[in-house]
């Protein structure tokens, strides 16, 4: 995985409501980016 | 807080509705962001790895967490944020 101190890659994606979300929308704020394998599955 | 997976908008919408998530669930159906963040190795990977990144206000990775205990660790992180 990416190491701490690395510049976080910019991205632009649609969210679950069809809104466009860019990492740069959160400039100056802390962001938690949580990758999960599959919507609504345990383990 | 941003969730991200390789699911479609409809799948993520159902997920968000079920758990009352009030943060965006991003649909990385092409795996481009997953690959950029090393949560996937190939565009055809079925699932993202359980990686959680905390990105600082300076745009740099502040914490990189390989989540082994999804129910515990991710929840703790979300609460602390």
Backbone of each chain as nested JSON, in Angstrom:
{
  "chains": [
    {"id": "A", "residues": [
      {"number": 1, "name": "UNK", "atoms": {"N": [0.831, -1.193, 0.0], "CA": [0.0, 0.0, 0.0], "C": [0.872, 1.251, 0.0]}},
      {"number": 2, "name": "UNK", "atoms": {"N": [0.253, 2.376, -0.227], "CA": [1.018, 3.623, -0.27], "C": [1.576, 3.937, 1.118]}},
      {"number": 3, "name": "UNK", "atoms": {"N": [2.765, 4.5, 1.124], "CA": [3.412, 4.82, 2.394], "C": [2.973, 6.185, 2.912]}},
      {"number": 4, "name": "UNK", "atoms": {"N": [3.086, 6.33, 4.21], "CA": [2.777, 7.635, 4.796], "C": [3.774, 8.669, 4.248]}},
      {"number": 5, "name": "UNK", "atoms": {"N": [3.298, 9.854, 4.062], "CA": [4.126, 10.93, 3.513], "C": [4.032, 11.053, 1.999]}},
      {"number": 6, "name": "UNK", "atoms": {"N": [3.483, 10.009, 1.353], "CA": [3.29, 10.056, -0.102], "C": [2.15, 11.018, -0.425]}},
      {"number": 7, "name": "UNK", "atoms": {"N": [2.273, 11.753, -1.517], "CA": [1.156, 12.61, -1.962], "C": [-0.007, 11.709, -2.384]}},
      {"number": 8, "name": "UNK", "atoms": {"N": [-1.178, 11.958, -1.848], "CA": [-2.35, 11.137, -2.162], "C": [-2.781, 11.395, -3.605]}},
      {"number": 9, "name": "UNK", "atoms": {"N": [-2.905, 10.341, -4.411], "CA": [-3.309, 10.549, -5.809], "C": [-4.685, 11.204, -5.915]}},
      {"number": 10, "name": "UNK", "atoms": {"N": [-4.782, 12.204, -6.787], "CA": [-6.071, 12.868, -7.036], "C": [-7.017, 11.89, -7.726]}},
      {"number": 11, "name": "UNK", "atoms": {"N": [-8.305, 12.024, -7.467], "CA": [-9.283, 11.197, -8.165], "C": [-10.585, 11.967, -8.312]}},
      {"number": 12, "name": "UNK", "atoms": {"N": [-11.405, 11.462, -9.211], "CA": [-12.741, 12.014, -9.423], "C": [-13.652, 10.833, -9.747]}},
      {"number": 13, "name": "UNK", "atoms": {"N": [-14.65, 10.618, -8.899], "CA": [-15.559, 9.482, -9.078], "C": [-16.981, 9.914, -8.757]}},
      {"number": 14, "name": "UNK", "atoms": {"N": [-17.926, 9.127, -9.216], "CA": [-19.323, 9.318, -8.82], "C": [-19.566, 8.565, -7.508]}},
      {"number": 15, "name": "UNK", "atoms": {"N": [-20.388, 9.136, -6.651], "CA": [-20.748, 8.423, -5.435], "C": [-22.076, 7.687, -5.632]}},
      {"number": 16, "name": "UNK", "atoms": {"N": [-22.595, 7.125, -4.547], "CA": [-23.789, 6.273, -4.634], "C": [-25.047, 7.06, -4.994]}},
      {"number": 17, "name": "UNK", "atoms": {"N": [-24.957, 8.387, -4.928], "CA": [-26.101, 9.216, -5.316], "C": [-25.855, 9.902, -6.664]}},
      {"number": 18, "name": "UNK", "atoms": {"N": [-24.761, 9.511, -7.312], "CA": [-24.469, 10.071, -8.637], "C": [-23.751, 11.412, -8.589]}},
      {"number": 19, "name": "UNK", "atoms": {"N": [-23.347, 11.816, -7.389], "CA": [-22.632, 13.089, -7.264], "C": [-21.157, 12.875, -7.6]}},
      {"number": 20, "name": "UNK", "atoms": {"N": [-20.552, 13.852, -8.238], "CA": [-19.122, 13.775, -8.531], "C": [-18.345, 14.206, -7.296]}},
      {"number": 21, "name": "UNK", "atoms": {"N": [-17.407, 13.374, -6.894], "CA": [-16.591, 13.664, -5.725], "C": [-15.125, 13.629, -6.148]}},
      {"number": 22, "name": "UNK", "atoms": {"N": [-14.411, 14.696, -5.815], "CA": [-12.982, 14.773, -6.121], "C": [-12.216, 14.887, -4.814]}},
      {"number": 23, "name": "UNK", "atoms": {"N": [-11.037, 14.321, -4.797], "CA": [-10.207, 14.468, -3.6], "C": [-9.936, 15.952, -3.342]}},
      {"number": 24, "name": "UNK", "atoms": {"N": [-9.729, 16.704, -4.412], "CA": [-9.392, 18.126, -4.237], "C": [-10.556, 18.939, -3.655]}},
      {"number": 25, "name": "UNK", "atoms": {"N": [-11.781, 18.344, -3.642], "CA": [-12.906, 19.013, -2.965], "C": [-12.616, 19.193, -1.475]}},
      {"number": 26, "name": "UNK", "atoms": {"N": [-11.715, 18.349, -0.964], "CA": [-11.454, 18.329, 0.481], "C": [-10.113, 18.971, 0.827]}},
      {"number": 27, "name": "UNK", "atoms": {"N": [-9.615, 19.751, -0.087], "CA": [-8.32, 20.401, 0.131], "C": [-8.335, 21.17, 1.452]}},
      {"number": 28, "name": "UNK", "atoms": {"N": [-7.285, 20.983, 2.238], "CA": [-7.2, 21.672, 3.525], "C": [-7.919, 20.957, 4.648]}},
      {"number": 29, "name": "UNK", "atoms": {"N": [-8.515, 19.793, 4.333], "CA": [-9.198, 19.003, 5.362], "C": [-8.609, 17.604, 5.386]}},
      {"number": 30, "name": "UNK", "atoms": {"N": [-8.768, 16.946, 6.526], "CA": [-8.362, 15.539, 6.58], "C": [-9.474, 14.687, 5.985]}},
      {"number": 31, "name": "UNK", "atoms": {"N": [-9.062, 13.658, 5.294], "CA": [-10.017, 12.758, 4.638], "C": [-9.672, 11.324, 5.025]}},
      {"number": 32, "name": "UNK", "atoms": {"N": [-10.677, 10.55, 5.394], "CA": [-10.486, 9.11, 5.542], "C": [-11.022, 8.453, 4.282]}},
      {"number": 33, "name": "UNK", "atoms": {"N": [-10.167, 7.72, 3.61], "CA": [-10.556, 7.005, 2.394], "C": [-10.583, 5.518, 2.743]}},
      {"number": 34, "name": "UNK", "atoms": {"N": [-11.783, 4.988, 2.799], "CA": [-11.996, 3.616, 3.278], "C": [-12.344, 2.709, 2.104]}},
      {"number": 35, "name": "UNK", "atoms": {"N": [-11.416, 1.851, 1.731], "CA": [-11.689, 0.861, 0.689], "C": [-12.358, -0.353, 1.324]}},
      {"number": 36, "name": "UNK", "atoms": {"N": [-13.434, -0.82, 0.725], "CA": [-14.083, -2.046, 1.212], "C": [-14.34, -2.951, 0.012]}},
      {"number": 37, "name": "UNK", "atoms": {"N": [-14.317, -4.261, 0.252], "CA": [-14.332, -5.204, -0.866], "C": [-15.639, -5.244, -1.638]}},
      {"number": 38, "name": "UNK", "atoms": {"N": [-16.742, -5.167, -0.932], "CA": [-18.025, -5.368, -1.595], "C": [-19.107, -4.782, -0.712]}},
      {"number": 39, "name": "UNK", "atoms": {"N": [-20.025, -4.07, -1.323], "CA": [-21.117, -3.483, -0.555], "C": [-21.887, -4.573, 0.178]}},
      {"number": 40, "name": "UNK", "atoms": {"N": [-22.049, -4.38, 1.474], "CA": [-22.925, -5.232, 2.269], "C": [-22.547, -6.705, 2.278]}},
      {"number": 41, "name": "UNK", "atoms": {"N": [-21.279, -6.988, 2.554], "CA": [-20.904, -8.38, 2.801], "C": [-20.048, -8.416, 4.061]}},
      {"number": 42, "name": "UNK", "atoms": {"N": [-20.248, -9.416, 4.878], "CA": [-19.41, -9.538, 6.072], "C": [-18.028, -10.081, 5.719]}},
      {"number": 43, "name": "UNK", "atoms": {"N": [-17.039, -9.809, 6.527], "CA": [-15.704, -10.406, 6.447], "C": [-14.938, -10.267, 5.182]}}
    ]},
    {"id": "B", "residues": [
      {"number": 1, "name": "UNK", "atoms": {"N": [-14.905, 11.622, 5.529], "CA": [-14.986, 10.168, 5.393], "C": [-15.556, 9.824, 4.029]}},
      {"number": 2, "name": "UNK", "atoms": {"N": [-14.81, 9.022, 3.283], "CA": [-15.259, 8.57, 1.971], "C": [-15.1, 7.053, 1.922]}},
      {"number": 3, "name": "UNK", "atoms": {"N": [-16.171, 6.355, 1.594], "CA": [-16.067, 4.926, 1.332], "C": [-15.809, 4.736, -0.149]}},
      {"number": 4, "name": "UNK", "atoms": {"N": [-15.121, 3.683, -0.481], "CA": [-14.859, 3.433, -1.903], "C": [-14.796, 1.933, -2.162]}},
      {"number": 5, "name": "UNK", "atoms": {"N": [-15.468, 1.505, -3.213], "CA": [-15.43, 0.095, -3.606], "C": [-15.602, 0.024, -5.113]}},
      {"number": 6, "name": "UNK", "atoms": {"N": [-15.597, -1.191, -5.623], "CA": [-15.737, -1.39, -7.07], "C": [-17.197, -1.652, -7.437]}},
      {"number": 7, "name": "UNK", "atoms": {"N": [-18.089, -1.398, -6.511], "CA": [-19.508, -1.653, -6.749], "C": [-20.138, -0.568, -7.619]}},
      {"number": 8, "name": "UNK", "atoms": {"N": [-21.302, -0.901, -8.159], "CA": [-22.048, 0.063, -8.958], "C": [-22.762, 1.051, -8.038]}},
      {"number": 9, "name": "UNK", "atoms": {"N": [-23.265, 2.091, -8.654], "CA": [-24.004, 3.103, -7.89], "C": [-25.189, 2.479, -7.152]}},
      {"number": 10, "name": "UNK", "atoms": {"N": [-25.923, 1.594, -7.837], "CA": [-27.107, 0.972, -7.227], "C": [-26.716, 0.107, -6.028]}},
      {"number": 11, "name": "UNK", "atoms": {"N": [-25.624, -0.647, -6.165], "CA": [-25.175, -1.503, -5.055], "C": [-24.746, -0.66, -3.86]}},
      {"number": 12, "name": "UNK", "atoms": {"N": [-24.04, 0.412, -4.149], "CA": [-23.586, 1.261, -3.05], "C": [-24.737, 2.044, -2.421]}},
      {"number": 13, "name": "UNK", "atoms": {"N": [-25.716, 2.383, -3.231], "CA": [-26.893, 3.089, -2.704], "C": [-27.613, 2.185, -1.698]}},
      {"number": 14, "name": "UNK", "atoms": {"N": [-27.787, 0.915, -2.056], "CA": [-28.449, -0.047, -1.17], "C": [-27.653, -0.211, 0.127]}},
      {"number": 15, "name": "UNK", "atoms": {"N": [-26.33, -0.241, 0.009], "CA": [-25.432, -0.388, 1.16], "C": [-25.584, 0.831, 2.092]}},
      {"number": 16, "name": "UNK", "atoms": {"N": [-25.56, 2.009, 1.498], "CA": [-25.671, 3.246, 2.285], "C": [-27.034, 3.329, 2.978]}},
      {"number": 17, "name": "UNK", "atoms": {"N": [-28.068, 2.945, 2.254], "CA": [-29.422, 3.002, 2.827], "C": [-29.565, 2.031, 3.993]}},
      {"number": 18, "name": "UNK", "atoms": {"N": [-29.009, 0.841, 3.809], "CA": [-29.158, -0.192, 4.834], "C": [-28.509, 0.226, 6.152]}},
      {"number": 19, "name": "UNK", "atoms": {"N": [-27.343, 0.865, 6.051], "CA": [-26.604, 1.205, 7.271], "C": [-26.69, 2.684, 7.622]}},
      {"number": 20, "name": "UNK", "atoms": {"N": [-27.536, 3.419, 6.896], "CA": [-27.701, 4.845, 7.164], "C": [-26.381, 5.608, 7.093]}},
      {"number": 21, "name": "UNK", "atoms": {"N": [-25.52, 5.22, 6.165], "CA": [-24.27, 5.957, 6.004], "C": [-24.585, 7.341, 5.451]}},
      {"number": 22, "name": "UNK", "atoms": {"N": [-23.987, 8.344, 6.067], "CA": [-24.237, 9.704, 5.594], "C": [-23.005, 10.288, 4.91]}},
      {"number": 23, "name": "UNK", "atoms": {"N": [-22.085, 9.413, 4.522], "CA": [-20.919, 9.878, 3.776], "C": [-20.955, 9.246, 2.383]}},
      {"number": 24, "name": "UNK", "atoms": {"N": [-20.256, 9.847, 1.428], "CA": [-20.298, 9.319, 0.057], "C": [-19.655, 7.939, -0.044]}},
      {"number": 25, "name": "UNK", "atoms": {"N": [-20.271, 7.073, -0.817], "CA": [-19.669, 5.791, -1.171], "C": [-19.301, 5.881, -2.655]}},
      {"number": 26, "name": "UNK", "atoms": {"N": [-18.021, 5.906, -2.92], "CA": [-17.563, 6.135, -4.287], "C": [-17.551, 4.832, -5.08]}},
      {"number": 27, "name": "UNK", "atoms": {"N": [-17.92, 4.95, -6.346], "CA": [-18.073, 3.785, -7.213], "C": [-16.898, 3.726, -8.182]}},
      {"number": 28, "name": "UNK", "atoms": {"N": [-15.873, 2.996, -7.79], "CA": [-14.658, 2.898, -8.606], "C": [-14.781, 1.675, -9.512]}},
      {"number": 29, "name": "UNK", "atoms": {"N": [-15.764, 1.728, -10.404], "CA": [-16.057, 0.541, -11.221], "C": [-14.926, 0.211, -12.195]}},
      {"number": 30, "name": "UNK", "atoms": {"N": [-14.101, 1.196, -12.514], "CA": [-12.97, 0.947, -13.42], "C": [-11.688, 0.574, -12.661]}},
      {"number": 31, "name": "UNK", "atoms": {"N": [-11.741, 0.626, -11.353], "CA": [-10.591, 0.284, -10.478], "C": [-9.425, 1.255, -10.625]}},
      {"number": 32, "name": "UNK", "atoms": {"N": [-9.621, 2.378, -11.265], "CA": [-8.481, 3.28, -11.471], "C": [-7.972, 3.844, -10.147]}},
      {"number": 33, "name": "UNK", "atoms": {"N": [-8.895, 4.19, -9.266], "CA": [-8.481, 4.76, -7.983], "C": [-7.937, 3.645, -7.086]}},
      {"number": 34, "name": "UNK", "atoms": {"N": [-8.577, 2.495, -7.146], "CA": [-8.092, 1.33, -6.388], "C": [-6.654, 0.999, -6.753]}},
      {"number": 35, "name": "UNK", "atoms": {"N": [-6.354, 1.052, -8.034], "CA": [-4.99, 0.757, -8.479], "C": [-4.039, 1.877, -8.035]}},
      {"number": 36, "name": "UNK", "atoms": {"N": [-4.471, 3.133, -8.167], "CA": [-3.624, 4.263, -7.753], "C": [-3.263, 4.173, -6.27]}},
      {"number": 37, "name": "UNK", "atoms": {"N": [-4.203, 3.652, -5.481], "CA": [-3.985, 3.533, -4.041], "C": [-3.552, 2.122, -3.638]}},
      {"number": 38, "name": "UNK", "atoms": {"N": [-3.24, 1.307, -4.625], "CA": [-2.723, -0.048, -4.401], "C": [-3.688, -0.951, -3.634]}},
      {"number": 39, "name": "UNK", "atoms": {"N": [-4.978, -0.628, -3.721], "CA": [-6.0, -1.502, -3.121], "C": [-6.469, -2.538, -4.153]}},
      {"number": 40, "name": "UNK", "atoms": {"N": [-5.948, -2.417, -5.37], "CA": [-6.202, -3.408, -6.42], "C": [-4.942, -3.484, -7.262]}},
      {"number": 41, "name": "UNK", "atoms": {"N": [-4.744, -4.633, -7.881], "CA": [-3.549, -4.797, -8.706], "C": [-3.887, -4.811, -10.186]}},
      {"number": 42, "name": "UNK", "atoms": {"N": [-5.138, -5.075, -10.503], "CA": [-5.52, -5.287, -11.89], "C": [-6.922, -4.715, -12.104]}},
      {"number": 43, "name": "UNK", "atoms": {"N": [-7.189, -4.146, -13.299], "CA": [-8.531, -3.592, -13.548], "C": [-9.647, -4.623, -13.448]}},
      {"number": 44, "name": "UNK", "atoms": {"N": [-9.297, -5.907, -13.513], "CA": [-10.335, -6.928, -13.416], "C": [-10.441, -7.524, -12.009]}},
      {"number": 45, "name": "UNK", "atoms": {"N": [-9.683, -7.005, -11.065], "CA": [-9.812, -7.486, -9.684], "C": [-11.257, -7.347, -9.245]}},
      {"number": 46, "name": "UNK", "atoms": {"N": [-11.741, -8.374, -8.576], "CA": [-13.155, -8.363, -8.199], "C": [-13.406, -7.442, -6.997]}},
      {"number": 47, "name": "UNK", "atoms": {"N": [-12.511, -7.509, -6.03], "CA": [-12.729, -6.76, -4.79], "C": [-11.533, -5.884, -4.455]}},
      {"number": 48, "name": "UNK", "atoms": {"N": [-11.814, -4.791, -3.796], "CA": [-10.743, -3.945, -3.259], "C": [-10.204, -4.571, -1.98]}},
      {"number": 49, "name": "UNK", "atoms": {"N": [-8.921, -4.353, -1.733], "CA": [-8.349, -4.739, -0.432], "C": [-8.897, -3.801, 0.636]}},
      {"number": 50, "name": "UNK", "atoms": {"N": [-8.877, -4.289, 1.852], "CA": [-9.409, -3.478, 2.956], "C": [-8.359, -2.49, 3.437]}},
      {"number": 51, "name": "UNK", "atoms": {"N": [-8.079, -1.523, 2.632], "CA": [-7.113, -0.504, 3.008], "C": [-7.866, 0.756, 3.431]}},
      {"number": 52, "name": "UNK", "atoms": {"N": [-7.359, 1.364, 4.458], "CA": [-7.908, 2.653, 4.874], "C": [-6.771, 3.664, 4.907]}},
      {"number": 53, "name": "UNK", "atoms": {"N": [-6.983, 4.769, 4.257], "CA": [-5.983, 5.833, 4.258], "C": [-6.552, 7.064, 4.957]}},
      {"number": 54, "name": "UNK", "atoms": {"N": [-5.727, 7.657, 5.79], "CA": [-6.057, 8.979, 6.313], "C": [-5.175, 9.965, 5.547]}},
      {"number": 55, "name": "UNK", "atoms": {"N": [-5.821, 10.876, 4.846], "CA": [-5.107, 11.86, 4.038], "C": [-5.133, 13.181, 4.797]}},
      {"number": 56, "name": "UNK", "atoms": {"N": [-3.978, 13.731, 5.029], "CA": [-3.872, 14.954, 5.815], "C": [-4.316, 16.179, 5.039]}},
      {"number": 57, "name": "UNK", "atoms": {"N": [-4.448, 17.272, 5.76], "CA": [-4.86, 18.533, 5.133], "C": [-3.852, 18.987, 4.081]}},
      {"number": 58, "name": "UNK", "atoms": {"N": [-2.622, 18.482, 4.181], "CA": [-1.593, 18.838, 3.192], "C": [-1.641, 17.937, 1.957]}},
      {"number": 59, "name": "UNK", "atoms": {"N": [-2.613, 17.033, 1.902], "CA": [-2.759, 16.165, 0.732], "C": [-1.834, 14.963, 0.737]}},
      {"number": 60, "name": "UNK", "atoms": {"N": [-1.16, 14.739, 1.839], "CA": [-0.261, 13.577, 1.929], "C": [-0.883, 12.491, 2.794]}},
      {"number": 61, "name": "UNK", "atoms": {"N": [-0.469, 11.257, 2.524], "CA": [-0.963, 10.124, 3.307], "C": [-0.44, 10.258, 4.736]}},
      {"number": 62, "name": "UNK", "atoms": {"N": [-1.365, 10.326, 5.663], "CA": [-0.996, 10.505, 7.073], "C": [-0.952, 9.156, 7.786]}},
      {"number": 63, "name": "UNK", "atoms": {"N": [-1.907, 8.308, 7.451], "CA": [-1.938, 6.947, 8.0], "C": [-2.363, 6.007, 6.89]}},
      {"number": 64, "name": "UNK", "atoms": {"N": [-1.753, 4.837, 6.86], "CA": [-2.133, 3.801, 5.898], "C": [-2.387, 2.535, 6.709]}},
      {"number": 65, "name": "UNK", "atoms": {"N": [-3.606, 2.06, 6.669], "CA": [-4.009, 0.954, 7.54], "C": [-4.505, -0.214, 6.698]}},
      {"number": 66, "name": "UNK", "atoms": {"N": [-3.893, -1.367, 6.907], "CA": [-4.35, -2.6, 6.267], "C": [-5.292, -3.254, 7.27]}},
      {"number": 67, "name": "UNK", "atoms": {"N": [-6.576, -3.104, 7.016], "CA": [-7.574, -3.469, 8.013], "C": [-7.759, -4.974, 8.082]}},
      {"number": 68, "name": "UNK", "atoms": {"N": [-7.375, -5.544, 9.207], "CA": [-7.506, -6.988, 9.388], "C": [-8.812, -7.342, 10.079]}},
      {"number": 69, "name": "UNK", "atoms": {"N": [-9.288, -6.415, 10.846], "CA": [-10.502, -6.657, 11.632], "C": [-11.516, -5.585, 11.239]}},
      {"number": 70, "name": "UNK", "atoms": {"N": [-12.223, -5.841, 10.148], "CA": [-13.054, -4.769, 9.584], "C": [-14.064, -4.196, 10.556]}},
      {"number": 71, "name": "UNK", "atoms": {"N": [-14.713, -5.072, 11.292], "CA": [-15.764, -4.581, 12.187], "C": [-15.177, -3.687, 13.265]}},
      {"number": 72, "name": "UNK", "atoms": {"N": [-14.013, -4.073, 13.791], "CA": [-13.415, -3.316, 14.877], "C": [-12.651, -2.095, 14.417]}},
      {"number": 73, "name": "UNK", "atoms": {"N": [-11.633, -2.345, 13.618], "CA": [-10.686, -1.278, 13.299], "C": [-11.313, -0.115, 12.527]}},
      {"number": 74, "name": "UNK", "atoms": {"N": [-12.078, -0.448, 11.512], "CA": [-12.673, 0.622, 10.71], "C": [-13.659, 1.434, 11.538]}},
      {"number": 75, "name": "UNK", "atoms": {"N": [-14.416, 0.73, 12.363], "CA": [-15.393, 1.418, 13.197], "C": [-14.701, 2.361, 14.176]}},
      {"number": 76, "name": "UNK", "atoms": {"N": [-13.618, 1.882, 14.761], "CA": [-12.863, 2.724, 15.696], "C": [-12.327, 3.966, 14.995]}},
      {"number": 77, "name": "UNK", "atoms": {"N": [-11.839, 3.748, 13.796], "CA": [-11.269, 4.865, 13.048], "C": [-12.349, 5.889, 12.715]}},
      {"number": 78, "name": "UNK", "atoms": {"N": [-13.496, 5.386, 12.293], "CA": [-14.593, 6.282, 11.921], "C": [-15.024, 7.098, 13.148]}},
      {"number": 79, "name": "UNK", "atoms": {"N": [-15.094, 6.422, 14.282], "CA": [-15.512, 7.116, 15.515], "C": [-14.521, 8.202, 15.907]}},
      {"number": 80, "name": "UNK", "atoms": {"N": [-13.231, 7.909, 15.698], "CA": [-12.199, 8.839, 16.148], "C": [-12.083, 10.047, 15.232]}},
      {"number": 81, "name": "UNK", "atoms": {"N": [-12.65, 9.922, 14.062], "CA": [-12.42, 10.964, 13.06], "C": [-13.309, 12.169, 13.297]}}
    ]}
  ]
}
